[in-house]
């Protein structure tokens, strides 16, 4: 008996979901497209929020930013749940390896006392700022519009929770539980921290999710991370015997370089939508930048003393150059 094997090509009745076919054509969709596009609840919401009956439950009108298509705010990283968790899992493995290396080699004991003290005074209180960033991005996810915009915000919120936890671990490693108590006391009462604390607390009561995005993810993070983690930790501490601190905070440096691409893409797309959007973004950036500078200057002054103003000025120039690429000119 002879058996002939033949390949039979079966043409599927449909290539993708109807809502994706309407947007991209009848062709196979990527996992990112399936998990991000046109899944915002927009109809049959049944009731308005009891706390604000003038708005819909999911209402793009609560923001001053107006988009013809909110799904234009694409994440260039194309993160959906699987790709996000896999990426962060790899980064966590690296971070855990760094903590293990520092602890097993006794590098904490080799830190100069001045660097250890400066690291504790600077980094531990920042866990409270990271917690504020977590709350802000959770708010944006809850009240923003379109999954392609809100989905990365909840990832961003969880990243900031992770940052707060890493900063707590650094505090415990360098100074024990007393360091965490001292960090909280500095955040609540220390003169150097009150402007930043006020900035964070004022952002927590913003009602426009896009303004919250600008104030937190663009302005505050856009100035804080380069100043603290790049300029102070990776350069100053590392050059003065504090390479171990730079290893322990590697996640924060890598995370900022990755996430700024998404933040810039969102701002550039929104600004390019209309002149009204551009003007509104410029106004928000101007207001929150003026508040961020006096909030961060005392932190930089803790390390660089009289050089602090020049260093912050240099970072402002770099921040302006970054904004220019998005079309937001200040």
N, C-alpha and C positions, 0 to 999 in steps of 0.2 A: 504494500500500500504506500502510496506517495502522498505526502501532505504538502500543499502549497500554502505558504504564509504570505499574506498580503496586508499591506497597511491601508487602512480605511480612514480617510479624513472626514471627521464629523464637524460640520459647521454649527457652532452654537447659535441658538436663537437670539441671544443678546450677548454683548461683550461686557456690559457693565450696568450699573444701576441707572434708572431713567434720569434722575436729577444730575448725574455726572455726564450722561450722554448729551443732555441739553446744554451743558456748559462746555464740554471738551470734545463732543462728537462720540459716535458709537465705536469706541475702541477700548481696549483694556485699560483700566485705571490703576494708578499706583496705590499702595497702601496709605500713603500720606493723603492722597486725594479722597480716598474712601472714608478716612477718619477725620477729615477736616472741612470739606466743602459742603455748603448748602444743608447743614444739619441743625442750624439754629431754629429753635422753636419760634414760630412767627404767627401762627394762626390758632384759633380755637383755644385761647388762653383762659376764657371763661370769666375771669374776674380781674379787677385791678388791685394793686397792693393796698391793703387797709392803711398802711402808714403814709402812702402818697397816692391817693386816688386819681390824681391828674396824669399819672404815667401808666403805660402798659407794664405788664410784668417783665417783659424783655423789650426795652424801648431805646432805640438808637437816638431818640430826640433828647435824652437827658444829657447828651454831650454837645458841646458847641462845635465839635468837629463833624462835618457832614460829608458822607461818602455816597457816591452813586451805587457802588458795590463794596460792601464792607469786606467781602472775600478777596479784595485786592491786597489786603494786608498780609501777604504771604510770608511765612517764616523761611528764610533762605536755607536754614539747617534742615528743613522738612521734618521736624520732630513730630511724631505721633507717639503713643504710649510705648510701643516696643523699642523704637530707635532711641527714644529719650532714656528709658531705663537701662538699656544696654550701654549707652554712652556713659551714664553716671556710674554704673556698676564698675566699668573699667577704671574710671577716675577714682572711685572709692578704693579699689584695690591698690592703686598707686599711693594714695594718701595713707592707707593703713600700713603699707610697706615703709613709707617715710617715718611714720610714728614709731614703728617697730625698730627701724634702724637707729633713730635718735635715742630711743630708750635703751636698746641693747648695747649700744656703743658708749653709753654714758656721756653723750654730747651735751646734755643739759648741765652737768656738773662742770663742763669746760667753758660754759658761757661766761664772758666777763660780767661782773656784777652790774655794771652800768647798763649793759645791753639787756640783761635779764629784767632789770627794774623798768627800763624804758619800754620794753615789749609788753610787760604786764600792764603798765599804766596806759598804754596806747590801745592794745588789742582787746583786752578783756571787756572794757565798757562797750566796745563796738558790737558785742553780741546783742545788746539791746537795740541798737540801730538796725541790725540784721533782722531782728524779730519784727520791728516796725515795717521793714521791707516785705516781710512775709505777709503781714496783715494787709498792706497796700495792694500787693499783687493778688491776694485772695479777693479783695474788694473789686478789683478790675475784672477778674474772672467772673464774679457774680453779677456785675452790672454792665460790663461791656457787651458789645454786640458782635456776633459771628464767631463761630468756633475757631476759625483760623487765627483770630486775634486773641480770644480768651484762653484757648488751650495752652499756648506757651506761657501765659501769665500764671497759671496754676503750677506749671513746671518751675517757673521762676520763683514762685512763692516757696515751693519745697526746697529749691536750691538755697534760698536764704535761710530757711530753717536749718539746713545742713551746715551752712556757714556759721550760724550761731552755735551749733553744737561743736563744730571744730574749734571755734574760739574758746568755748568752755573747756574743751580738752587741753588746749594750749595753756590756759590759765591753771588748770589742775596739775599739769605736768611741770610747769615752771614755778608755781607758787602754792599749790594745794588749795583746799577749800577756802582758805583765808583770802586767796586772790580773787575768787568769785565774789565774796562778800565786799571786798574793797572795790571791785569793779562796779558793783551795783551802787555802792555808796557814792562813787565818783559820778556815775550817771545821774543819780538823783540829786546830788548836792554839790559836786565839784564845779567850781566856777568855769573851768575850761570846757565843760561839757554842756552847759545849759543852753547855749545857742543851738547846738545840734539837737539836743533833746526837744527844744521848742519847735525846730524845723520838723522833726519826725512826728511829733504829736499834732502839729497843725495839718500835716498831710493826711493824718488818719481821719479827719473830718471833712475832707473834700468830697463833693457830690458828683463831680464830673469824672468818670473813669479815665478819660484821656488826659485830663489835667494831672490826675494822680500818676499816670504813666510817665508824663513829662517830668513832674517834680521828683519822682522816685528813681525811675529806671534810666532816664536820660541825664538829668542835672545832678542829683546827689550822687548816684553811683558813678556817673561820668567824671566827677571830680574826686570823690573819696577814694575809689579803688586805685587810680594811678598815683595819687599822693601817698596813700598809706602803704599799699602793698608793693607798688613798683618803686617809688622813690625812697620810701623810708625802709621797708623791710628788705626788699631784694637788693637795693643798692647800699643804703647807709648801714643797716645792721650787718649785712653780709660782709661788708668791707671792714667792719670792726669786730670780727670774731663771732658774729651771730648767724652764720650760715645755717645752723640748726633751726632757727626761727623761720628762715626763708623756706626750708624744706617742709616745715610743719604747716605753712600757709600757702603751699604751692597750688592747692585747689583753687583758692580765691583768685590768684593771678591768672591761671589758665581759664577759669570760668568767665572772668570779665572779658578776656580777649575773644572768647567764643560768643558770649551773649550780646556784646556790643554790635555785632553784625546784624543780629535780629532787631535790636532797638533802632539802629540806624535805618534799616530797611523799612520799618514801620513809619518812622518819622518822615523819611524821604517820600514814601508813597502818599501819606496823608497830606504833606505839604504840596506835592505835585498835583493833587486833586483839584485845588482851586486857590485863588488868591486869598479868599477869606480864611481858608484853613491855614495858609502860610502865615498870614498876619496874626491869627490867634495863637499859633504855635510860637511865633516869635515873641508875642506878649507874655505868654506863660514862661518861656525860657528866661526872658529878661527878669521877670519878677522873682523866680525861684533861684536863679543864679545869684542875684543880689543878696539873697538870704543865705545861700550855701557858702559863700566866701567867708563871711564873719563866723559862720558855724564851724568851718574846717580850719581856719587860720590858727586858733588856739591849740589844736591838736598838733599841727605841724610845728608850732612854736615850742611845744614840749620837747621836741627832738633837735630842731635846728636853730632855736633862739632867734638871733637877729637876722638870719638868712630866710626866715619863714616867709616874709612878704614877697621876696623875689622868687622863691620856689613856687608859691601859689600863683603869682603872676605868670610865670612860665607855663604852668598847667592851664591857666585860663586861655592863654594863646593857643595851646594845643587843642583845647576844647572848642575854641572858636573855629579852628581849622577843620576839626571834625564836623562841626555843624554846617560849615560852608558846603561840604560835600553832599549834605542832605537837602540843601536849598533853603535852610533856615538861617538867615543872616542876622546877626546881632551886633 
